Amino acid sequence: MVKTLGDSASELGGGHARHLAVRYLTEDVAPWLNGKYTLATGKELFAAASQLAHLAGWMAQDEGDNSDLQGIAQGYYAHAYSLADEAGDPELAATALRGLAVQCINLGYRAEAVQLSEACVNYGRNLPNPRAVLLQRHARPCRSPGR
């Protein structure tokens, strides 16, 4: 679902299918999170839910620049982070923090963006995945002298 909805959002814009992603997350995925499952299945479920929540955040952010949509995006990014943390998945946690950091940059909250970027780098520091290393490089805060 994340791939299908993400492809749709990439092609048609974030607002096009956000309602579908949110409905799937709240009506289908959320009850599963409260179910009974093995530890391994739970980690996979929470990781998948984190990806979907992150996508919902991106969709809201892409949908428009008004404060309501940005607040909705922030909530989904924070939820994606919590789900990733519950899954024990530092790469997804770093990705969620990166979403929050990018949003802070776009909204002009530079100090908060730097803090989130540093947290993102800390999560990604020991990941062996080459994609995670790339994520770490993009998340690393740039500081100019005197700041």
DOTIGU-658959 format. One line per 4 residues: number of its first residue (from 0); their letters; for each residue x, y, z of N, C-alpha, C. Coordinates in Angstrom, 2 decimals, m for minus. Example, Ala and Ser with C-alpha at 12.3 -4.5 7.8 and 13.67 -1.06 7.14 Angstrom:
<recs>
0) as) 13.19,m5.69,7.80,12.30,m4.50,7.80,13.20,m3.30,7.80  12.85,m2.25,7.08,13.67,m1.06,7.14,12.90,0.03,7.87
</recs>
This chain:
<recs>
0) mvkt) 0.82,m1.20,0.00,0.00,0.00,0.00,0.86,1.26,0.00  1.97,1.22,0.74,2.83,2.40,0.78,3.37,2.70,m0.61  3.80,1.67,m1.32,4.33,1.88,m2.67,3.23,2.39,m3.61  2.08,1.76,m3.59,0.99,2.15,m4.48,0.53,3.58,m4.19
4) lgds) 0.30,3.89,m2.93,m0.14,5.24,m2.57,0.97,6.27,m2.81  2.21,5.88,m2.55,3.33,6.78,m2.80,3.51,7.08,m4.27  3.36,6.06,m5.12,3.44,6.27,m6.57,2.34,7.22,m7.03  1.15,7.03,m6.50,0.03,7.90,m6.86,0.31,9.34,m6.44
8) asel) 0.82,9.51,m5.23,1.13,10.86,m4.74,2.24,11.50,m5.55  3.24,10.72,m5.95,4.33,11.27,m6.76,3.82,11.74,m8.11  2.89,11.00,m8.65,2.38,11.33,m9.98,1.34,12.44,m9.95  0.45,12.42,m8.95,m0.70,13.32,m8.96,m0.69,14.37,m7.85
12) gggh) 0.28,14.29,m6.96,0.35,15.26,m5.86,m0.09,14.63,m4.55  0.45,15.14,m3.45,0.20,14.58,m2.14,m1.25,14.58,m1.71  m1.98,15.59,m2.10,m3.37,15.69,m1.68,m4.29,14.71,m2.37  m3.83,14.14,m3.46,m4.68,13.26,m4.27,m5.12,12.02,m3.50
16) arhl) m4.23,11.38,m2.78,m4.57,10.11,m2.14,m4.32,10.11,m0.63  m4.10,11.29,m0.05,m3.82,11.32,1.39,m4.98,10.74,2.18  m6.20,11.05,1.78,m7.35,10.52,2.51,m7.37,8.99,2.49  m6.89,8.38,1.39,m6.82,6.91,1.32,m5.75,6.37,2.28
20) avry) m4.60,7.02,2.31,m3.52,6.59,3.20,m3.95,6.71,4.66  m4.58,7.82,5.00,m5.01,8.04,6.37,m6.10,7.04,6.77  m7.05,6.83,5.88,m8.12,5.87,6.17,m7.54,4.46,6.36  m6.63,4.06,5.51,m6.01,2.74,5.63,m5.23,2.64,6.94
24) lted) m4.52,3.70,7.29,m3.74,3.72,8.52,m4.64,3.63,9.75  m5.71,4.39,9.77,m6.55,4.45,10.97,m7.56,3.31,11.06  m8.09,2.88,9.94,m9.15,1.87,9.99,m8.65,0.43,9.83  m7.55,0.24,9.16,m7.04,m1.12,8.94,m5.78,m1.41,9.76
28) vapw) m4.80,m0.54,9.65,m3.50,m0.80,10.29,m3.58,m0.64,11.81  m4.21,0.42,12.29,m4.26,0.67,13.74,m4.84,m0.51,14.52  m5.94,m1.11,14.08,m6.43,m2.28,14.84,m5.43,m3.44,14.85  m4.66,m3.61,13.79,m3.66,m4.67,13.76,m2.58,m4.42,14.82
32) lngk) m2.24,m3.14,15.01,m1.21,m2.82,16.00,m1.63,m3.21,17.41  m2.93,m3.25,17.65,m3.45,m3.63,18.96,m3.72,m5.12,19.08  m3.38,m5.87,18.04,m3.65,m7.31,18.03,m2.57,m8.11,18.74  m2.64,m9.41,18.57,m1.65,m10.32,19.15,m0.81,m10.89,18.01
36) ytla) 0.51,m10.90,18.22,1.43,m11.36,17.21,2.77,m11.66,17.86  3.63,m12.33,17.13,4.97,m12.61,17.64,5.78,m11.32,17.63  6.88,m11.33,18.34,7.75,m10.14,18.39,8.23,m9.77,17.00  8.64,m10.75,16.21,9.14,m10.47,14.85,8.04,m9.88,13.97
40) tgke) 6.85,m10.44,14.06,5.72,m9.91,13.27,5.37,m8.50,13.73  5.40,m8.28,15.03,5.11,m6.95,15.57,6.10,m5.91,15.06  7.37,m6.26,15.03,8.38,m5.32,14.52,8.12,m4.97,13.05  7.79,m5.97,12.27,7.48,m5.73,10.85,6.23,m4.88,10.70
44) lfaa) 5.22,m5.16,11.50,3.96,m4.42,11.44,4.17,m2.96,11.82  4.89,m2.73,12.91,5.14,m1.35,13.33,6.02,m0.61,12.31  6.96,m1.31,11.71,7.81,m0.69,10.68,6.97,m0.29,9.47  6.08,m1.19,9.03,5.22,m0.87,7.88,4.29,0.29,8.22
48) asql) 3.76,0.30,9.44,2.90,1.40,9.86,3.67,2.72,9.89  4.94,2.66,10.30,5.78,3.86,10.31,5.95,4.41,8.89  6.18,3.52,7.95,6.33,3.97,6.55,5.05,4.62,6.04  3.92,4.06,6.39,2.64,4.61,5.95,2.37,5.96,6.62
52) ahla) 2.67,6.08,7.90,2.49,7.35,8.60,3.41,8.42,8.01  4.64,8.03,7.69,5.57,8.98,7.06,5.03,9.45,5.72  4.49,8.52,4.94,3.92,8.89,3.65,2.74,9.85,3.84  1.90,9.60,4.83,0.77,10.51,5.09,1.29,11.90,5.45
56) gwma) 2.38,11.96,6.20,3.00,13.26,6.52,3.51,13.96,5.28  4.20,13.22,4.43,4.71,13.81,3.20,3.56,14.30,2.33  2.50,13.52,2.25,1.34,13.90,1.44,0.72,15.20,1.94  0.58,15.32,3.26,0.01,16.56,3.81,0.94,17.74,3.55
60) qdeg) 2.24,17.52,3.71,3.20,18.60,3.47,3.18,19.01,2.00  3.05,18.04,1.12,3.04,18.31,m0.32,1.74,18.98,m0.76  0.68,18.74,0.00,m0.65,19.24,m0.39,m0.76,20.75,m0.35  m0.04,21.37,0.57,m0.15,22.83,0.63,0.72,23.43,1.70
64) dnsd) 0.85,24.73,1.62,1.74,25.46,2.51,1.04,26.06,3.72  m0.25,25.82,3.89,m0.92,26.46,5.01,m0.56,25.76,6.33  m0.77,26.47,7.42,m0.34,25.97,8.73,m1.11,24.72,9.15  m2.37,24.59,8.75,m3.13,23.38,9.10,m2.48,22.14,8.50
68) lqgi) m2.17,22.18,7.21,m1.56,21.03,6.55,m0.16,20.75,7.09  0.58,21.81,7.40,1.93,21.61,7.95,1.84,20.99,9.34  0.84,21.38,10.12,0.64,20.76,11.43,0.25,19.29,11.33  m0.60,18.98,10.36,m0.98,17.59,10.11,0.25,16.78,9.72
72) aqgy) 1.07,17.33,8.83,2.29,16.65,8.39,3.20,16.39,9.58  3.37,17.38,10.42,4.23,17.23,11.59,3.73,16.11,12.49  2.43,16.04,12.68,1.85,14.98,13.51,2.13,13.60,12.94  1.99,13.45,11.63,2.26,12.15,11.02,3.74,11.79,11.06
76) yaha) 4.62,12.78,10.85,6.06,12.50,10.97,6.41,12.05,12.39  5.85,12.73,13.38,6.11,12.35,14.77,5.57,10.95,15.06  4.41,10.64,14.52,3.82,9.31,14.70,4.69,8.26,14.00  5.20,8.59,12.82,6.09,7.67,12.10,7.34,7.38,12.93
80) ysla) 7.85,8.41,13.58,9.02,8.23,14.45,8.69,7.28,15.60  7.56,7.50,16.27,7.16,6.65,17.40,6.99,5.20,16.97  6.36,4.99,15.82,6.16,3.64,15.32,7.49,2.97,14.98  8.39,3.73,14.36,9.72,3.19,14.03,10.49,2.84,15.28
84) deag) 10.39,3.68,16.29,11.06,3.41,17.55,10.50,2.14,18.19  9.18,2.00,18.15,8.53,0.79,18.67,8.98,m0.45,17.90  9.19,m0.28,16.61,9.65,m1.40,15.77,11.12,m1.72,16.00  11.83,m0.80,16.65,13.27,m0.98,16.82,14.02,m0.81,15.52
88) dpel) 13.54,0.09,14.67,14.12,0.29,13.34,14.76,1.68,13.27  16.06,1.77,13.52,16.71,3.09,13.53,16.70,3.79,12.18  16.69,3.04,11.09,16.66,3.68,9.77,15.33,4.40,9.56  14.24,3.75,9.91,12.93,4.40,9.77,12.79,5.57,10.75
92) aata) 13.34,5.41,11.96,13.29,6.51,12.93,14.06,7.71,12.38  15.22,7.46,11.81,16.01,8.55,11.22,15.28,9.19,10.06  14.59,8.38,9.26,13.84,8.91,8.12,12.72,9.83,8.60  12.03,9.43,9.66,10.96,10.27,10.20,11.52,11.58,10.74
96) lrgl) 12.65,11.50,11.44,13.28,12.72,11.95,13.74,13.63,10.81  14.21,13.00,9.74,14.61,13.79,8.57,13.41,14.53,8.00  12.25,13.87,7.94,11.03,14.55,7.47,10.71,15.76,8.32  10.83,15.61,9.63,10.58,16.74,10.53,11.62,17.84,10.32
100) avqc) 12.87,17.45,10.14,13.94,18.44,9.95,13.73,19.23,8.66  13.40,18.54,7.59,13.16,19.22,6.31,11.98,20.18,6.44  10.95,19.74,7.13,9.80,20.61,7.34,10.20,21.85,8.14  11.01,21.67,9.17,11.48,22.82,9.96,12.27,23.80,9.10
104) inlg) 13.11,23.27,8.23,13.87,24.14,7.33,12.92,24.94,6.45  11.94,24.25,5.88,10.98,24.92,4.99,10.17,25.99,5.72  9.93,25.79,7.01,9.13,26.74,7.79,9.99,27.81,8.48  11.32,27.71,8.32,12.21,28.71,8.88,12.66,28.46,10.30
108) yrae) 12.46,27.27,10.82,12.88,26.94,12.18,14.24,26.25,12.13  15.27,27.06,11.95,16.61,26.51,11.71,17.18,25.78,12.91  17.04,26.33,14.11,17.60,25.69,15.30,16.97,24.32,15.52  15.67,24.24,15.36,14.97,22.97,15.52,15.40,21.99,14.44
112) avql) 15.60,22.50,13.23,16.05,21.65,12.12,17.42,21.05,12.42  18.31,21.84,12.99,19.64,21.35,13.33,19.54,20.27,14.40  18.72,20.49,15.43,18.56,19.49,16.49,18.01,18.19,15.93  16.99,18.28,15.08,16.40,17.08,14.48,17.41,16.39,13.57
116) seac) 18.19,17.17,12.83,19.20,16.58,11.95,20.26,15.85,12.75  20.67,16.41,13.86,21.66,15.74,14.70,21.10,14.44,15.27  19.83,14.44,15.67,19.20,13.21,16.15,19.12,12.18,15.03  18.82,12.65,13.83,18.75,11.78,12.67,20.11,11.12,12.42
120) vnyg) 21.16,11.89,12.47,22.51,11.37,12.27,22.84,10.34,13.35  22.45,10.63,14.58,22.72,9.67,15.67,22.02,8.34,15.43  20.81,8.36,14.94,20.11,7.12,14.63,20.79,6.36,13.49  21.25,7.10,12.50,21.82,6.46,11.33,23.30,6.14,11.41
124) rnlp) 23.93,6.55,12.47,25.39,6.44,12.59,25.92,5.02,12.39  25.28,4.02,12.92,25.82,2.66,12.90,25.10,1.74,11.93  24.35,2.28,11.03,23.63,1.44,10.09,24.53,1.02,8.94  24.56,m0.27,8.62,25.43,m0.76,7.56,24.87,m0.52,6.16
128) npra) 23.60,m0.22,6.06,22.93,m0.05,4.78,23.47,1.18,4.05  23.92,1.03,2.80,24.43,2.19,2.05,23.41,3.31,1.92  22.12,2.96,1.82,21.09,3.98,1.74,21.04,4.80,3.03  21.26,4.13,4.16,21.26,4.82,5.44,22.45,5.77,5.55
132) vllq) 23.59,5.37,5.01,24.76,6.24,5.01,24.47,7.49,4.19  23.80,7.32,3.05,23.41,8.47,2.23,22.44,9.35,3.00  21.49,8.74,3.70,20.55,9.49,4.52,21.30,10.30,5.57  22.31,9.68,6.18,23.09,10.37,7.21,23.80,11.57,6.62
136) rhar) 24.37,11.42,5.44,25.08,12.54,4.81,24.14,13.69,4.50  22.92,13.38,4.04,21.95,14.44,3.72,21.41,15.09,4.98  21.36,14.35,6.08,20.78,14.87,7.31,21.78,15.68,8.12  23.07,15.49,7.87,24.09,16.15,8.67,23.91,17.67,8.56
140) pcrs) 23.78,18.32,9.70,23.56,19.77,9.67,24.81,20.51,9.19  24.58,21.52,8.42,25.68,22.38,7.96,25.68,23.61,8.87  26.82,23.87,9.43,26.92,25.04,10.31,27.95,25.98,9.74  27.57,27.21,9.65,28.52,28.19,9.18,29.25,28.77,10.38
144) pgr) 30.43,29.30,10.18,31.20,29.86,11.30,30.38,30.91,12.05  30.47,30.88,13.35,29.79,31.88,14.18,28.37,31.51,14.53  27.91,30.32,14.13,26.52,29.93,14.46,26.50,28.77,15.39
</recs>
